[in-house]
């Protein structure tokens, strides 16, 4: 009989460890579910939310078309394999479960266990730094796939509430996936920062600095050897260590532009080929959209690469002008998106729609930063009558765009589908989704693109949005000034 040991995480009233013997485990508010959540207290959980089941390759979880999605280690999934230590969430920020162990026994000699990586993650050392360095010099060393940070005592790194009131109870997680560590914000009130830039999900490496809130505690990172990274400052044990630290710091200043808005991940992919760079950048964009992908179709890489080339070569002077012009408005737009719980990278919808020109007008009657037509603008709160047209107001139109994007997300539960719907229209996208043979498992952007259910124009639109984000995120890669980089992508 297959069985799995799950921990329902605090602060949920059902918190505790359960061993469940079943070949199919239903999670949801349905009282008949194997793990039944509260009908009143867990309204973010769907009636039949997700299912854990066994197959020839091990154990996996499948979302059952839930309203708020199923997340594994902070990444929204339709279907995903599960490993020991993985964290499941029913809805973003909803009830959490952790996989402790699992076994699946079949007739005969074959025994399949939950797969565990053959090699352990590299050592991860976290040292208080920056604003936190004066409070504590203790360091923590981990070698596990999931590390949680927050004020709650259940976290792997727990911060004192009396000192760090700006830290959320369950603030962020560090996850080891596909050979790299990632920091994932867990819907924290004051956001999670990497090298003092707000992020939702980003790869981390030695020398990076994690901050819990803009004024909260900071931790410097070392991956691999158990030694403090340069960022945390020279060791007090010997003068030679201080000299080595100073030399390394000088080398790093000479090698890279100081204070560029790029995170460490951008430098890690500097040496790869152009197509490899584009593929890795697309994966990072998808993860910012809460889409868990590990590879990108070659045709998609080629198309996005072509649009990046158009922007950085054929339209080079225009793009430099537009990126400079967006410098003052982009932070405002991204702040409004964050206020609405949306990834700041969605600002590149506006960049594609209007090149960030609040006065842009199209021959089809679309107006403003987000190119609203009158019916859509009015539907989401903009006044359009006589001499008044709030589509031309960049702040008001961005608030309206955030409401519109949120409505699309609630409809589709997939931010990549939201990008498609923004161009294709929700009615048309609904018809495309009806063509999907298995909508429970395959209700995703990547599947309908693979099956050819979207028109070429819409597919190219999504590629252009991603291309704009790539150029603005990594301008020096394409021979543009690092000063043009978006401050918060």
PABAPA-352923 format. One line per 10 residues: number of its first residue (from 1); their letters; for each residue y negated, z negated, x negated of N, C-alpha, C. Coordinates in pm, whole numbers. Atoms other than C-alpha are relative to their C-alpha. Layout:
BEGIN
NUM> a> Y Z X Y Z X Y Z X | ... $
END
This chain:
BEGIN
1> xxxxxxxxxx> 120 0 -85 0 0 0 -125 0 -88 | 125 -3 74 -343 93 -132 -83 -125 31 | 91 111 -26 -584 -194 -176 -118 4 -95 | 124 -1 78 -935 -243 -302 -66 -136 12 | 74 126 -1 -1138 -548 -396 -149 33 -5 | 143 -27 -12 -1503 -525 -286 -78 -130 5 | 92 113 -13 -1791 -767 -329 -119 44 84 | 122 -22 -77 -2052 -768 -53 -109 -84 -66 | 98 65 87 -2365 -851 -248 -100 -85 77 | 108 83 -52 -2611 -1131 -181 -128 83 -2 $
11> xxxxxxxxxx> 9 115 -90 -2843 -1188 -2 60 24 138 | -55 -28 -133 -2640 -1039 285 81 -119 50 | -75 113 -55 -2492 -1302 521 151 10 -20 | -144 -18 20 -2144 -1152 466 37 -5 -148 | -21 -5 145 -2180 -1190 86 129 -70 -39 | -125 56 47 -1852 -1253 -90 96 110 -38 | -100 -94 47 -1542 -1086 -232 112 13 104 | -107 -26 -95 -1286 -921 -4 103 92 -64 | -108 -90 39 -948 -769 -85 52 66 127 | -34 -74 -122 -869 -497 168 118 91 -30 $
21> xxxxxxxxxx> -119 -84 16 -526 -335 203 1 102 112 | 5 -108 -98 -567 -3 378 -17 131 -73 | 15 -131 62 -547 367 299 -132 65 39 | 126 -58 -48 -876 431 484 -90 -114 46 | 90 113 -28 -1166 184 491 -130 53 57 | 123 -42 -65 -1445 244 739 -107 -107 -19 | 116 88 14 -1791 93 678 -102 39 105 | 100 -32 -100 -2044 67 959 -24 -116 94 | 31 104 -100 -2183 -129 1255 101 -3 114 | -106 -2 -102 -1889 -31 1474 90 -122 -19 $
31> xxxxxxxxxx> -85 120 13 -1696 -356 1547 142 34 -43 | -134 -41 39 -1378 -154 1488 9 38 -148 | 0 -37 141 -1483 -77 1129 81 -100 -83 | -72 89 90 -1273 -219 846 -94 -107 -54 | 108 93 37 -1595 -377 713 -113 24 100 | 97 -16 -109 -1819 -429 1016 -126 -80 -31 | 128 67 24 -2186 -507 959 -65 -37 132 | 63 54 -120 -2416 -681 1205 -67 109 83 | 59 -100 -88 -2518 -473 1505 -152 -15 7 | 145 23 -11 -2866 -633 1511 -66 -8 -137 $
41> xxxxxxxxxx> 65 25 129 -2938 -738 1151 7 116 -96 | -17 -112 93 -2822 -416 982 -24 132 70 | 29 -120 -78 -2993 -149 1189 -10 125 -87 | 2 -115 90 -3025 75 883 138 57 -25 | -138 -46 14 -2646 102 880 39 75 126 | -42 -77 -117 -2507 372 1108 126 -59 61 | -117 52 -73 -2235 302 1367 127 25 -81 | -107 -36 94 -1978 489 1153 -69 59 -121 | 90 -37 110 -2158 504 820 72 76 -112 | -68 -61 114 -1908 585 542 146 -42 1 $
51> xxxxxxxxxx> -144 28 6 -1539 586 456 46 4 -145 | -65 3 132 -1351 485 140 146 40 21 | -137 -47 -17 -1022 668 100 61 36 -134 | -73 -32 122 -756 757 -156 50 142 3 | -53 -134 13 -643 1095 -283 73 13 -131 | -77 -18 124 -443 1245 -569 -77 -36 -126 | 80 28 119 -735 1193 -809 -60 -140 -1 | 52 136 -2 -811 835 -711 -74 -30 128 | 70 49 -118 -1050 663 -474 -139 61 7 | 133 -60 -18 -1368 811 -328 -63 -54 127 $
61> xxxxxxxxxx> 74 39 -119 -1635 739 -69 -67 125 58 | 63 -113 -69 -1763 987 190 -98 -51 104 | 98 32 -103 -2078 961 397 40 69 130 | -39 -56 -129 -2014 1016 770 -122 50 78 | 118 -52 -67 -2345 1189 844 -94 -109 44 | 83 114 -36 -2530 858 846 -148 37 2 | 143 -28 -10 -2900 848 933 -72 -30 -131 | 74 43 118 -3005 668 613 74 24 -131 | -68 -42 122 -2747 797 366 86 -108 -64 | -85 88 80 -2485 647 137 -34 23 -146 $
71> xxxxxxxxxx> 43 -7 139 -2577 568 -224 105 -63 -90 | -88 56 103 -2356 514 -529 -81 -10 -129 | 82 25 120 -2538 358 -823 -139 60 12 | 137 -43 -24 -2872 450 -666 -16 147 30 | 7 -144 -25 -2787 820 -612 62 29 135 | -53 -34 -132 -2745 957 -261 112 101 -15 | -117 -87 12 -2405 1122 -216 53 35 138 | -78 -33 -119 -2206 1304 50 144 -42 -24 | -131 46 43 -1879 1245 -136 -8 -30 -149 | 4 35 142 -1831 1069 -471 122 -83 -35 $
81> xxxxxxxxxx> -107 86 49 -1550 921 -676 -57 -137 -34 | 43 137 26 -1565 545 -730 71 -54 -122 | -55 65 118 -1513 351 -1050 -30 -149 6 | 24 143 6 -1490 -18 -1123 -142 -28 -46 | 138 34 33 -1838 -169 -1131 -102 80 76 | 95 -80 -77 -1993 100 -909 -59 -82 114 | 69 68 -110 -2246 -20 -654 -24 99 114 | 17 -81 -121 -2249 119 -301 -111 -61 83 | 102 46 -94 -2549 97 -68 8 82 127 | 0 -68 -129 -2546 181 302 -145 14 45 $
91> xxxxxxxxxx> 144 -18 -18 -2896 326 330 -71 -48 -123 | 75 38 120 -3152 308 50 -57 -141 18 | 43 139 -10 -3209 -64 -9 76 -77 105 | -78 67 -104 -2951 -147 260 107 -91 -59 | -107 87 48 -2643 -371 235 72 61 -119 | -62 -49 122 -2480 -344 -106 141 -55 -17 | -136 40 33 -2117 -357 -213 30 43 -143 | -40 -36 136 -1969 -357 -562 152 10 -7 | -143 -19 17 -1627 -221 -650 47 -88 -116 | -52 88 106 -1437 -488 -843 128 58 -58 $
101> xxxxxxxxxx> -122 -64 47 -1092 -326 -861 64 73 115 | -67 -76 -104 -870 -83 -676 131 55 -54 | -129 -54 37 -508 30 -681 53 83 115 | -61 -83 -103 -330 308 -495 144 26 -39 | -142 -16 30 50 304 -481 60 103 93 | -63 -105 -77 251 606 -368 151 -10 -18 | -145 0 13 621 667 -313 39 64 -132 | -43 -53 128 810 735 -634 -60 -80 -113 | 47 71 119 702 646 -983 -149 13 -22 | 142 -27 25 345 777 -953 -87 -114 50 $
111> xxxxxxxxxx> 96 104 -36 83 503 -954 -137 44 -46 | 136 -44 33 -283 600 -943 -94 -118 14 | 98 108 -3 -548 346 -1029 -140 57 -1 | 140 -40 6 -920 361 -997 -34 35 -144 | 22 -47 136 -1033 560 -1299 -107 -81 -69 | 95 72 83 -1210 372 -1575 -25 85 -123 | 26 -81 118 -1385 553 -1862 89 -40 -117 | -86 31 112 -1157 582 -2165 -76 -70 -110 | 82 67 99 -1443 472 -2387 -107 -81 71 | 101 85 -60 -1676 187 -2307 -139 56 -27 $
121> xxxxxxxxxx> 137 -40 30 -2050 248 -2279 -45 -59 -133 | 51 58 125 -2242 195 -2604 -73 -131 29 | 74 126 -15 -2402 -142 -2663 -142 28 47 | 138 -9 -48 -2729 -187 -2477 -66 -134 -23 | 72 123 32 -2970 -445 -2615 -136 2 67 | 128 14 -68 -3266 -563 -2407 -73 -121 -57 | 79 107 63 -3541 -767 -2572 -134 -12 70 | 134 15 -57 -3852 -915 -2406 -105 56 -95 | 99 -67 83 -4149 -714 -2530 -131 9 74 | 129 -20 -64 -4513 -638 -2460 -51 -129 62 $
131> xxxxxxxxxx> 56 116 -72 -4644 -877 -2193 98 -116 4 | -100 105 -10 -4314 -1072 -2199 33 -64 -134 | -44 45 132 -4279 -1118 -2575 -45 -142 -31 | 50 133 33 -4490 -1434 -2587 72 -110 78 | -70 101 -79 -4271 -1608 -2326 140 -27 -53 | -138 17 44 -3930 -1548 -2476 33 105 -104 | -46 -96 99 -3775 -1387 -2783 150 21 10 | -145 -15 -14 -3417 -1407 -2654 33 143 38 | -43 -136 -33 -3226 -1081 -2630 133 -8 73 | -125 -8 -75 -2940 -977 -2404 72 128 -41 $
141> xxxxxxxxxx> -80 -114 41 -2658 -746 -2509 107 26 107 | -94 -37 -104 -2447 -557 -2254 87 116 -47 | -86 -117 18 -2156 -317 -2258 76 21 131 | -57 -17 -134 -2099 -242 -1891 -75 113 70 | 62 -118 -62 -2172 52 -1657 -114 -29 96 | 105 33 -96 -2407 -136 -1423 -64 -133 -37 | 77 121 34 -2680 -391 -1508 -113 -10 101 | 103 18 -103 -2904 -531 -1234 -111 -91 -51 | 117 78 41 -3255 -673 -1279 -78 -41 123 | 81 47 -113 -3460 -885 -1039 -14 -150 -2 $
151> xxxxxxxxxx> 22 145 -7 -3560 -1234 -929 120 -77 52 | -114 70 -56 -3239 -1315 -746 97 -43 -110 | -89 54 102 -2997 -1531 -945 128 82 -16 | -121 -82 8 -2716 -1282 -869 -14 115 -99 | 22 -111 92 -2873 -1025 -1104 54 -30 -139 | -43 18 138 -2740 -967 -1454 -114 -53 -86 | 119 58 64 -3095 -1029 -1578 -90 -52 111 | 76 63 -109 -3268 -1275 -1346 -129 -59 -55 | 131 48 43 -3640 -1351 -1379 -42 -118 89 | 43 119 -75 -3792 -1682 -1275 -108 35 101 $
161> xxxxxxxxxx> 93 -32 -108 -3971 -1658 -942 -137 -61 -24 | 129 67 22 -4241 -1908 -1045 -88 73 -101 | 74 -71 105 -4339 -1688 -1341 -22 146 37 | 3 -145 -24 -4263 -1336 -1218 5 30 150 | 2 -20 -145 -4365 -1326 -852 -12 148 38 | 12 -143 -29 -4436 -952 -877 131 77 -13 | -132 -63 11 -4069 -881 -950 74 -16 132 | -76 8 -125 -3862 -797 -642 133 -70 -24 | -127 72 14 -3540 -986 -571 106 88 -62 | -91 -97 60 -3333 -677 -648 -87 120 -38 $
171> xxxxxxxxxx> 110 -88 40 -3581 -473 -847 49 135 -52 | -43 -125 65 -3395 -215 -1057 141 -16 -53 | -132 -2 61 -3061 -116 -1206 0 92 -120 | -29 -89 112 -2951 29 -1537 145 45 17 | -132 -56 -27 -2653 261 -1484 40 91 -116 | -51 -90 103 -2436 432 -1745 81 109 69 | -64 -112 -67 -2342 779 -1617 -7 123 -90 | -3 -129 71 -2236 1105 -1781 -52 -12 -144 | 34 15 140 -2286 967 -2131 -141 -45 -29 | 136 46 25 -2638 828 -2084 -35 -115 93 $
181> xxxxxxxxxx> 50 109 -84 -2813 518 -1954 -118 51 81 | 112 -35 -87 -3052 555 -1661 -57 -128 62 | 65 107 -74 -3305 317 -1506 -29 53 140 | 17 -42 -139 -3314 334 -1124 -78 -107 74 | 78 92 -83 -3582 173 -908 73 -22 132 | -74 32 -123 -3430 -6 -607 -96 -28 116 | 97 18 -108 -3728 27 -375 -88 -122 -22 | 80 118 33 -3921 -247 -555 -143 14 50 | 136 0 -53 -4257 -343 -405 -101 48 -104 | 96 -32 106 -4439 -310 -738 49 108 -96 $
191> xxxxxxxxxx> -50 -115 75 -4234 -17 -870 60 -40 -136 | -61 16 132 -4037 21 -1194 -65 100 -95 | 72 -82 96 -4200 160 -1508 85 26 -124 | -63 -37 127 -4063 344 -1811 -111 47 -92 | 110 -29 93 -4301 349 -2107 -133 2 73 | 121 25 -78 -4568 231 -1859 -37 116 91 | 15 -102 -104 -4519 526 -1622 99 -31 110 | -88 32 -112 -4377 465 -1274 109 106 12 | -113 -92 -15 -4031 618 -1225 88 -47 115 | -104 33 -96 -3765 632 -955 136 0 -68 $
201> xxxxxxxxxx> -126 -11 73 -3477 743 -1179 -28 78 -127 | 29 -69 124 -3500 833 -1546 97 -45 -109 | -86 33 114 -3283 848 -1857 -78 -87 -98 | 65 90 96 -3356 575 -2112 77 5 -132 | -61 1 133 -3288 544 -2483 -68 -99 -91 | 55 95 97 -3365 342 -2794 -150 18 -16 | 145 -3 16 -3732 251 -2828 -77 7 129 | 69 -5 -129 -3810 289 -2457 -35 -141 47 | 50 127 -52 -3991 16 -2267 10 2 152 | -14 13 -146 -3892 -89 -1912 -95 -109 48 $
211> xxxxxxxxxx> 90 99 -60 -4152 -270 -1698 32 -18 147 | -24 29 -141 -4089 -440 -1365 -134 -33 65 | 135 14 -55 -4424 -384 -1194 -102 34 -107 | 103 -40 97 -4751 -269 -1357 -46 -113 -89 | 41 116 80 -4827 -621 -1479 116 -95 -24 | -116 87 7 -4474 -759 -1480 66 -4 -136 | -70 12 129 -4223 -839 -1755 45 135 -52 | -41 -123 65 -4127 -572 -2005 118 -28 -93 | -117 12 85 -3804 -513 -2194 10 125 -86 | -23 -115 88 -3753 -292 -2500 150 22 -13 $
221> xxxxxxxxxx> -139 -43 -7 -3426 -103 -2537 49 47 -135 | -72 -60 110 -3182 -33 -2813 138 41 52 | -133 -48 -39 -2874 181 -2743 80 19 -128 | -85 -14 118 -2592 151 -2997 -3 -125 -82 | -3 113 91 -2644 -78 -3293 -77 -118 57 | 62 123 -48 -2737 -437 -3219 -116 -37 -91 | 121 34 75 -3084 -441 -3364 -120 30 87 | 118 -19 -82 -3431 -460 -3217 -59 138 -28 | 64 -129 24 -3596 -118 -3165 -138 -17 -58 | 132 4 63 -3917 -30 -3343 -106 -49 97 $
231> xxxxxxxxxx> 104 33 -98 -4114 -72 -3020 -20 -150 15 | 12 143 -22 -4042 -445 -3008 -68 -72 -116 | 75 61 109 -4213 -505 -3342 90 -38 -116 | -79 33 118 -4097 -605 -3694 65 -136 13 | -72 126 -2 -3842 -881 -3741 -72 -102 -86 | 64 108 76 -3962 -1218 -3864 90 -49 -113 | -94 52 98 -3655 -1261 -4087 -36 40 -143 | 29 -43 136 -3776 -1060 -4383 -115 98 -2 | 109 -94 15 -4070 -862 -4514 53 142 -6 | -55 -133 10 -3841 -566 -4586 22 62 136 $
241> xxxxxxxxxx> -19 -51 -136 -3756 -534 -4217 -132 46 58 | 132 -38 -51 -4127 -525 -4136 -46 132 -61 | 39 -124 68 -4183 -252 -4395 75 118 60 | -80 -106 -60 -3896 -46 -4255 -54 36 138 | 54 -24 -133 -4037 -89 -3905 -129 79 -6 | 128 -69 13 -4381 25 -4021 23 146 -39 | -28 -137 43 -4235 333 -4196 50 82 118 | -53 -71 -116 -4038 429 -3885 -109 29 102 | 109 -20 -94 -4347 383 -3671 -90 114 -44 | 84 -107 52 -4553 610 -3898 68 135 18 $
251> xxxxxxxxxx> -74 -125 -18 -4278 873 -3890 -6 46 143 | 1 -39 -141 -4267 862 -3511 -137 52 41 | 134 -46 -34 -4646 904 -3491 -24 141 -54 | 17 -133 57 -4635 1204 -3723 85 103 71 | -93 -94 -61 -4341 1359 -3541 -40 41 140 | 32 -28 -141 -4476 1336 -3184 -146 -31 27 | 136 31 -44 -4808 1339 -3007 -5 -143 51 | 7 137 -50 -4916 977 -2947 -42 -2 146 | 40 27 -139 -4940 851 -2590 17 119 92 | -24 -108 -94 -4801 1166 -2431 70 -57 121 $
261> xxxxxxxxxx> -63 52 -120 -4687 1119 -2074 147 33 10 | -142 -30 -5 -4339 1248 -2159 79 -126 -24 | -90 109 30 -4057 998 -2142 92 44 -113 | -85 -29 114 -3795 976 -2417 94 114 29 | -94 -106 -34 -3572 1216 -2229 -54 137 -36 | 57 -132 31 -3815 1503 -2287 22 33 -146 | -21 -26 141 -3779 1462 -2663 147 24 -30 | -142 -18 23 -3401 1442 -2639 43 144 27 | -41 -136 -31 -3391 1797 -2499 -92 103 -66 | 89 -93 68 -3653 1949 -2731 78 103 -82 $
271> xxxxxxxxxx> -67 -86 96 -3396 2097 -2970 100 96 64 | -99 -85 -63 -3171 2267 -2714 -62 137 32 | 48 -133 -33 -3193 2634 -2613 -83 -5 128 | 87 -5 -117 -3436 2744 -2343 78 -17 130 | -78 11 -123 -3166 2785 -2077 59 -140 17 | -52 137 -7 -3010 2447 -2163 -111 -97 39 | 115 85 -35 -3354 2289 -2146 -30 9 150 | 28 -19 -143 -3414 2439 -1800 106 -69 84 | -108 64 -78 -3073 2320 -1675 -16 -151 2 | 17 145 6 -3132 1963 -1795 -122 -44 81 $
281> xxxxxxxxxx> 120 34 -76 -3481 1965 -1642 26 9 149 | -34 -12 -142 -3344 2086 -1307 82 -120 45 | -79 118 -33 -3090 1803 -1311 -89 -123 15 | 91 114 -10 -3371 1554 -1373 -84 10 128 | 74 -17 -125 -3571 1702 -1085 88 -38 118 | -92 31 -110 -3267 1680 -857 22 -150 13 | -21 145 -5 -3212 1317 -952 -125 -71 52 | 123 56 -58 -3577 1245 -875 -1 17 151 | -15 -23 -144 -3491 1386 -530 120 -74 57 | -118 77 -42 -3195 1140 -510 121 88 24 $
291> xxxxxxxxxx> -116 -87 -6 -2948 1427 -554 80 -16 -128 | -85 24 116 -2655 1355 -785 70 130 -37 | -66 -121 49 -2567 1674 -973 18 -13 -150 | -24 5 144 -2423 1720 -1320 -8 140 -62 | 10 -136 51 -2443 2100 -1350 -77 84 100 | 81 -89 -83 -2660 2382 -1216 58 140 -10 | -51 -138 7 -2536 2732 -1122 -85 86 -95 | 70 -84 97 -2622 2987 -1391 -107 87 66 | 97 -86 -69 -2797 3210 -1136 -128 -77 30 | 117 83 -29 -3028 2921 -1042 -80 -25 -127 $
301> xxxxxxxxxx> 68 22 129 -3106 2846 -1408 -78 125 -38 | 68 -124 37 -3189 3213 -1467 -125 23 85 | 115 -21 -89 -3418 3230 -1162 -115 -94 -34 | 105 98 32 -3606 2911 -1247 -60 31 -136 | 49 -38 133 -3630 3021 -1610 -99 116 11 | 89 -115 -19 -3786 3348 -1494 -135 -44 55 | 127 46 -57 -4047 3165 -1284 -78 -84 -99 | 69 75 105 -4124 2927 -1571 -68 97 -97 | 58 -100 90 -4182 3233 -1791 -123 66 61 | 116 -59 -68 -4416 3387 -1533 -120 -95 -7 $
311> xxxxxxxxxx> 109 98 1 -4619 3065 -1516 -60 -17 -139 | 46 35 135 -4639 3010 -1892 -38 121 -84 | 36 -121 76 -4680 3371 -2003 -93 90 82 | 79 -93 -80 -4800 3611 -1733 -121 -68 64 | 109 70 -67 -5014 3347 -1555 -53 -116 -85 | 29 111 91 -5082 3130 -1859 -141 -57 19 | 139 49 -10 -5463 3108 -1834 -26 -62 137 | 18 54 -135 -5452 3055 -1457 65 -137 13 | -72 128 -12 -5193 2776 -1485 -70 -109 -79 | 76 100 77 -5390 2601 -1760 -120 -47 81 $
321> xxxxxxxxxx> 117 35 -83 -5697 2614 -1534 40 -89 117 | -42 76 -117 -5504 2484 -1231 51 -139 -36 | -48 131 43 -5332 2203 -1421 -116 -91 -39 | 119 81 34 -5668 2089 -1558 -75 -40 126 | 68 31 -125 -5819 2111 -1211 72 -104 83 | -79 97 -78 -5535 1902 -1067 -4 -140 -59 | -7 127 73 -5591 1622 -1317 -55 -118 80 | 61 111 -75 -5816 1414 -1086 65 -19 136 | -55 8 -136 -5646 1496 -754 148 -38 1 | -144 25 2 -5279 1477 -855 36 -148 8 $
331> xxxxxxxxxx> -36 142 -13 -5273 1097 -909 -21 -54 141 | 25 44 -138 -5422 1046 -560 113 46 91 | -108 -55 -82 -5162 1273 -401 130 -75 -26 | -125 67 32 -4875 1109 -586 -1 -145 44 | 10 137 -49 -5002 763 -495 29 -7 150 | -25 -3 -145 -5001 855 -125 149 23 28 | -143 -24 -16 -4646 991 -158 79 -127 -27 | -70 125 32 -4531 669 -325 -19 -102 110 | 25 94 -110 -4696 462 -50 94 25 117 | -88 -37 -110 -4473 648 194 147 3 -42 $
341> xxxxxxxxxx> -138 6 46 -4159 589 -11 56 132 -45 | -44 -134 39 -4145 950 -132 -17 22 -150 | 13 -27 144 -4089 1077 -489 -129 74 -31 | 124 -69 36 -4418 1177 -657 20 147 -35 | -26 -139 36 -4251 1501 -770 -20 95 118 | 23 -85 -118 -4292 1628 -412 -141 55 3 | 136 -55 8 -4658 1687 -501 2 147 -40 | -6 -139 45 -4541 2018 -648 30 97 113 | 5 -86 -118 -4493 2148 -296 -143 53 15 | 141 -41 -12 -4873 2150 -279 -41 92 -114 $
351> xxxxxxxxxx> 34 -86 113 -4892 2303 -624 48 143 25 | -51 -132 -32 -4674 2591 -506 -74 62 118 | 65 -52 -120 -4846 2623 -167 -141 50 -27 | 144 -31 11 -5208 2628 -282 -53 -1 -143 | 44 21 138 -5213 2586 -663 -100 -115 -7 | 80 122 -7 -5374 2254 -573 -147 27 30 | 136 -33 -44 -5680 2413 -416 -19 -49 144 | 16 54 -135 -5795 2204 -114 -63 98 99 | 67 -96 -89 -5991 2502 23 80 129 19 | -80 -122 -7 -5707 2755 1 27 42 145 $
361> xxxxxxxxxx> -29 -56 -133 -5654 2982 303 93 120 -18 | -91 -114 6 -5376 3229 373 -29 95 116 | 19 -97 -106 -5375 3545 584 75 -39 127 | -78 44 -117 -5123 3373 815 -68 -116 72 | 72 108 -67 -5380 3105 905 30 -138 -54 | -27 131 62 -5245 2828 680 -119 -39 -87 | 123 47 65 -5520 2612 531 27 -127 -80 | 4 126 73 -5569 2347 267 105 -15 -108 | -88 35 111 -5376 2177 -9 146 27 33 | -140 -10 -42 -5051 2175 188 26 121 89 $
371> xxxxxxxxxx> -13 -125 -77 -5113 2503 375 60 -25 139 | -41 26 -138 -5076 2361 726 -53 110 92 | 49 -80 -112 -5094 2596 1022 -50 -100 105 | 64 92 -95 -5286 2450 1317 99 -87 76 | -91 86 -78 -4988 2332 1530 61 -113 -83 | -60 105 84 -4825 2144 1242 -104 -103 -42 | 106 93 37 -5154 1993 1126 -32 -96 112 | 30 86 -115 -5234 1863 1475 116 -95 30 | -118 82 -32 -4876 1737 1525 9 -122 -90 | -9 113 92 -4914 1510 1222 -135 -65 -28 $
381> xxxxxxxxxx> 117 85 -2 -5255 1368 1298 -129 56 -51 | 124 -57 50 -5516 1610 1167 -85 55 114 | 93 -52 -100 -5825 1693 1373 -40 142 -37 | 35 -141 24 -5879 2069 1405 -66 51 128 | 74 -50 -116 -6149 2167 1650 -144 31 -41 | 138 -38 30 -6482 2348 1632 -22 12 -150 | 34 -4 143 -6637 2290 1291 82 -101 -81 | -81 104 69 -6391 2007 1210 138 56 -30 | -134 -41 41 -6081 2101 1012 46 -92 -112 | -42 100 98 -5918 1806 840 110 51 -92 $
391> xxxxxxxxxx> -94 -59 96 -5668 2038 675 -68 21 -135 | 76 -20 123 -5946 2090 419 -28 -130 -75 | 18 131 64 -5962 1715 343 127 -32 -78 | -123 18 77 -5719 1662 53 70 -133 24 | -62 131 -24 -5663 1292 126 64 -6 138 | -55 4 -135 -5618 1320 503 118 97 15 | -109 -97 -11 -5403 1631 470 123 -47 -76 | -116 53 73 -5183 1457 211 69 -110 79 | -62 100 -88 -5130 1163 447 81 70 110 | -72 -75 -103 -5032 1417 714 126 64 -59 $
401> xxxxxxxxxx> -115 -61 66 -4802 1595 466 110 -103 -24 | -99 106 22 -4633 1265 380 74 -33 130 | -66 27 -129 -4568 1200 750 95 114 36 | -84 -115 -32 -4432 1552 792 127 0 -87 | -115 2 91 -4206 1526 485 96 -111 38 | -87 109 -43 -4077 1187 602 77 37 125 | -70 -40 -123 -3994 1335 943 112 97 -34 | -105 -93 43 -3800 1614 770 114 -75 -69 | -105 77 69 -3617 1362 553 86 -76 101 | -77 70 -101 -3517 1156 856 90 96 78 $
411> xxxxxxxxxx> -78 -101 -72 -3390 1477 1012 120 49 -82 | -104 -61 83 -3187 1602 714 64 -96 -100 | -57 96 94 -3137 1303 484 23 54 -140 | -18 -64 130 -3166 1527 177 -134 62 -39 | 133 -45 39 -3492 1583 -10 -2 146 -46 | -5 -142 35 -3377 1920 -144 0 86 126 | 7 -71 -127 -3319 2031 216 -141 -5 57 | 138 11 -45 -3669 1905 291 -85 110 -64 | 73 -108 67 -3806 2149 30 26 134 68 | -34 -125 -67 -3619 2432 199 -65 8 138 $
421> xxxxxxxxxx> 56 2 -136 -3737 2326 547 -151 21 -3 | 145 -15 8 -4100 2316 431 -38 147 -1 | 27 -144 6 -4081 2688 363 63 76 117 | -78 -77 -96 -3815 2809 608 -26 -42 144 | 21 55 -134 -3907 2586 902 124 -75 45 | -116 81 -38 -3684 2312 1048 92 69 100 | -86 -69 -97 -3561 2527 1337 93 98 -68 | -83 -95 74 -3439 2799 1102 104 -70 -86 | -95 72 84 -3281 2544 869 112 -60 85 | -104 52 -90 -3098 2383 1163 106 106 27 $
431> xxxxxxxxxx> -96 -107 -26 -2941 2720 1240 86 30 -123 | -77 -22 123 -2840 2761 875 106 -109 -17 | -94 111 15 -2675 2418 875 116 10 99 | -109 -14 -97 -2474 2505 1186 111 91 -53 | -100 -89 57 -2293 2763 974 94 -73 -96 | -82 77 94 -2151 2489 748 128 -43 69 | -127 28 -64 -1782 2450 821 33 -149 6 | -30 143 5 -1755 2083 719 -131 -76 -23 | 134 60 19 -2101 1929 782 3 -145 -46 | -6 140 45 -1982 1572 714 0 -5 -153 $
441> xxxxxxxxxx> -12 3 146 -1893 1652 352 -99 93 -70 | 76 -105 67 -2111 1953 282 -141 21 54 | 136 -12 -51 -2446 1884 446 -98 -24 -115 | 89 14 115 -2645 1943 128 -61 134 -35 | 69 -122 43 -2887 2193 -18 89 85 -89 | -78 -73 99 -2652 2286 -301 113 77 68 | -111 -68 -68 -2371 2375 -59 -50 123 76 | 44 -115 -80 -2575 2599 171 -56 112 -87 | 41 -105 94 -2724 2779 -130 123 73 -53 | -123 -60 52 -2375 2835 -271 63 94 102 $
451> xxxxxxxxxx> -62 -81 -105 -2258 2974 64 -92 113 49 | 90 -108 -38 -2562 3201 100 -58 -13 139 | 52 21 -135 -2688 3042 423 -153 0 6 | 147 -3 2 -3054 3048 310 -48 140 -38 | 54 -130 42 -3268 3363 288 -50 -7 -144 | 41 -5 140 -3362 3473 -62 -140 -58 -19 | 138 48 11 -3730 3394 2 -6 -153 -10 | 2 147 1 -3656 3026 73 63 -54 -128 | -60 42 126 -3424 2993 -225 -98 14 -115 | 97 -22 106 -3691 3139 -449 -117 -98 10 $
461> xxxxxxxxxx> 108 98 -19 -3953 2906 -297 36 -133 -67 | -45 126 60 -3750 2600 -399 -2 13 -152 | -1 -20 144 -3705 2748 -747 -142 -6 -56 | 138 0 47 -4081 2798 -778 -59 -141 -3 | 46 140 0 -4151 2435 -680 54 -71 -124 | -61 65 117 -3908 2319 -949 -62 53 -129 | 61 -58 120 -4057 2559 -1205 -138 -60 -25 | 131 63 16 -4405 2419 -1141 10 -141 -53 | -22 138 46 -4274 2065 -1188 39 -1 -147 | -45 -4 139 -4103 2161 -1515 -117 28 -94 $
471> xxxxxxxxxx> 114 -35 87 -4415 2323 -1663 -98 -116 -11 | 96 112 2 -4637 2029 -1563 58 -123 -67 | -64 117 61 -4383 1776 -1692 17 16 -150 | -29 -24 141 -4312 1939 -2029 -86 115 -55 | 84 -115 39 -4614 2160 -2114 13 39 -147 | -6 -34 142 -4575 2134 -2492 123 83 -33 | -120 -81 22 -4227 2286 -2465 -34 149 10 | 35 -139 -23 -4398 2607 -2354 -132 39 -69 | 116 -34 80 -4682 2601 -2604 -133 -37 65 | 122 46 -65 -4932 2433 -2370 -37 -138 -53 $
481> xxxxxxxxx> 45 129 51 -5139 2127 -2455 69 -115 73 | -59 116 -65 -4962 1793 -2391 -96 -71 96 | 98 62 -87 -5288 1680 -2227 11 51 143 | -13 -56 -133 -5197 1902 -1930 114 -65 79 | -118 58 -65 -4885 1697 -1853 -41 -90 117 | 22 88 -115 -4872 1529 -1513 20 -143 -43 | -7 140 41 -4933 1157 -1551 109 -76 72 | -100 74 -78 -4670 1061 -1292 84 99 79 | -89 -94 -66 -4392 1305 -1208 125 -66 48 $
END
